[in-house]
Amino acid sequence: MSKICDQKAFRRALGMFMTGVTVVTTTDPEIKIPAGFTANSFTSLSLEPPLVLVCLGRDANLYEVFERASGFAVNILSASQREISNNFASPIEDRFAGLDQTLSALQNPIIAGATAWFDCQFERRFVAGDHMVMIGAVQDFFGSDRPSLGYARGSYFNERLEKQALDAVSSDNLIRAGAVVEYQGKLLLQNGAGRWTVPSSTPKNSAAEAMTDLKQRLDGLGVTGEIGWLYAVEQESRHQCNSMYFHVLAAGVPESLPAGAELVPMQEIDFTCFNPFESGILERYVREHERGRFGIYFGTEEVGNVAMR
Ligand SMILES: Cc1cc2nc3c(=O)[nH]c(=O)nc-3n(C[C@H](O)[C@H](O)[C@H](O)COP(=O)(O)O)c2cc1C
C-alpha cells in the first residue's frame, strides 16, 4: 500500500516544480485526424541519441491514439499561448479549430508561434503507475528565443513580465506588498474605520521585507496557501511608496476570521469603499475572473498598462 495517503498534498508538493507548458500532438494513424493534449511532464532525456520524454495519463481519451501512433511532436508554448494550453487541456470537440498549424515531416501538427518544437518517432512507450511514459527519438526540431509560458503551483506565469514589473518597483521608495486573496469564489477583504482594503504589509525598505510582512499578516488571518503571481504594481510618487499586489489562491481560510476581516462574494463587493487604486485592482480581478484570464497592471494610480499574462 502506498505511504502517500494525502494525494492532494502530494499533488501540491509536485506542483512546486516550475515547468514550461507543451502541447503534444500526433495524427491518428487510423482516422488520419490530428490529436493533441497539454503536458508539462516533458523532459529532455538524452543528447546522444537525441531523446525526449513525456507522460500521458492512462485515463486520457487520447490514450489509445498515442498507443498506436508511430510518433508525436512536442510544441513548447510561448508566453502568449495560454489559451492554446487551456484548449488542449479541455474537453472541447475540436482542439485544432482555428489554430494556425502545419504538419511536420512525420505528419505531426506543429503549432505556429511555439517557442520550440521537437518532431519525434516513438522510441519506446511503457506504462508506469497511472501514466504511459512516451520516449521520442527526435528527428527534427526548431528553437527560437521567444519567451516561453511557465507553470507552477497550478498557475501559469510569465517570467519576463514579472521581472520587468519588480525591477520597476525596486527603487529608493518604500515598498508595500498586498494580496488579492481568493477562496471559494470570494475575496478576503478587511474593514477598518469605514475603509475597506485588501490584506497588505506596512511600507518597508525592500520587496523582501514587504513580502515577509505580508506573509505574516496572512498567517495571522489564518490564510493557508502560497503567495502566487504578481497582479499589479503601483508606482506612487506622492507618498514615496510603491505597492505590489500578489494573487493568493487560498487553500484554506478559517470559518471565523479576526474582527474586520471578511470573505465577500465577488458580485457583492462595493468598489467605492476602497482607495481608487485598490478599487481598480478589485474591479479588474472580478472581471478577469469571469473570463478566466488574468493580466498584470503596471503604472501609477492614474495611468498604466495591463499586460495579459
Ligand atoms: C499545464 C498542464 C499540464 C498538463 N500536463 C499533463 C501531462 O503531462 N500529462 C497528462 O496526461 N495530462 C496533462 N495535463 C492534463 C491534460 O492536458 C488533460 O487531461 C487533457 O484533457 C487530456 O486530454 P484527453 O483526455 O482528451 O486525452 C496537463 C494539463 C495542464 C493544464
The ligand as an SDF file (V2000), in Angstrom:
LIG
                    3D

 31 33  0  0  0  0  0  0  0  0999 V2000
   -0.4500   22.8530  -17.5350 C   0  0  0  0  0  0  0  0  0  0  0  0
   -0.9980   21.4690  -17.7340 C   0  0  0  0  0  0  0  0  0  0  0  0
   -0.1410   20.3930  -17.7950 C   0  0  0  0  0  0  0  0  0  0  0  0
   -0.6220   19.1030  -18.0140 C   0  0  0  0  0  0  0  0  0  0  0  0
    0.2640   18.0590  -18.1000 N   0  0  0  0  0  0  0  0  0  0  0  0
   -0.1770   16.8140  -18.3760 C   0  0  0  0  0  0  0  0  0  0  0  0
    0.7460   15.7380  -18.5800 C   0  0  0  0  0  0  0  0  0  0  0  0
    1.9470   15.9180  -18.5070 O   0  0  0  0  0  0  0  0  0  0  0  0
    0.2360   14.5160  -18.8570 N   0  0  0  0  0  0  0  0  0  0  0  0
   -1.1130   14.2870  -18.9500 C   0  0  0  0  0  0  0  0  0  0  0  0
   -1.5050   13.1500  -19.2180 O   0  0  0  0  0  0  0  0  0  0  0  0
   -2.0020   15.2860  -18.7600 N   0  0  0  0  0  0  0  0  0  0  0  0
   -1.5750   16.5410  -18.5020 C   0  0  0  0  0  0  0  0  0  0  0  0
   -2.4540   17.5730  -18.3570 N   0  0  0  0  0  0  0  0  0  0  0  0
   -3.8850   17.2920  -18.4640 C   0  0  0  0  0  0  0  0  0  0  0  0
   -4.3180   17.0400  -19.9100 C   0  0  0  0  0  0  0  0  0  0  0  0
   -3.9290   18.0890  -20.7720 O   0  0  0  0  0  0  0  0  0  0  0  0
   -5.8380   16.9090  -19.9600 C   0  0  0  0  0  0  0  0  0  0  0  0
   -6.2220   15.9000  -19.0600 O   0  0  0  0  0  0  0  0  0  0  0  0
   -6.3770   16.6060  -21.3190 C   0  0  0  0  0  0  0  0  0  0  0  0
   -7.7660   16.7570  -21.2470 O   0  0  0  0  0  0  0  0  0  0  0  0
   -6.0980   15.1920  -21.7690 C   0  0  0  0  0  0  0  0  0  0  0  0
   -6.7780   15.0690  -22.9890 O   0  0  0  0  0  0  0  0  0  0  0  0
   -7.7040   13.8360  -23.3650 P   0  0  0  0  0  0  0  0  0  0  0  0
   -8.4120   13.3490  -22.1170 O   0  0  0  0  0  0  0  0  0  0  0  0
   -8.6140   14.3830  -24.3910 O   0  0  0  0  0  0  0  0  0  0  0  0
   -6.7850   12.8070  -23.8920 O   0  0  0  0  0  0  0  0  0  0  0  0
   -2.0000   18.8810  -18.1530 C   0  0  0  0  0  0  0  0  0  0  0  0
   -2.8820   19.9670  -18.0930 C   0  0  0  0  0  0  0  0  0  0  0  0
   -2.3880   21.2490  -17.8970 C   0  0  0  0  0  0  0  0  0  0  0  0
   -3.3310   22.4200  -17.8630 C   0  0  0  0  0  0  0  0  0  0  0  0
  1  2  1  0
  2  3  1  0
  2 30  2  0
  3  4  2  0
  4  5  1  0
  4 28  1  0
  5  6  2  0
  6  7  1  0
  6 13  1  0
  7  8  2  0
  7  9  1  0
  9 10  1  0
 10 11  2  0
 10 12  1  0
 12 13  2  0
 13 14  1  0
 14 15  1  0
 14 28  1  0
 15 16  1  0
 16 17  1  0
 16 18  1  0
 18 19  1  0
 18 20  1  0
 20 21  1  0
 20 22  1  0
 22 23  1  0
 23 24  1  0
 24 25  2  0
 24 26  1  0
 24 27  1  0
 28 29  2  0
 29 30  1  0
 30 31  1  0
M  END
$$$$
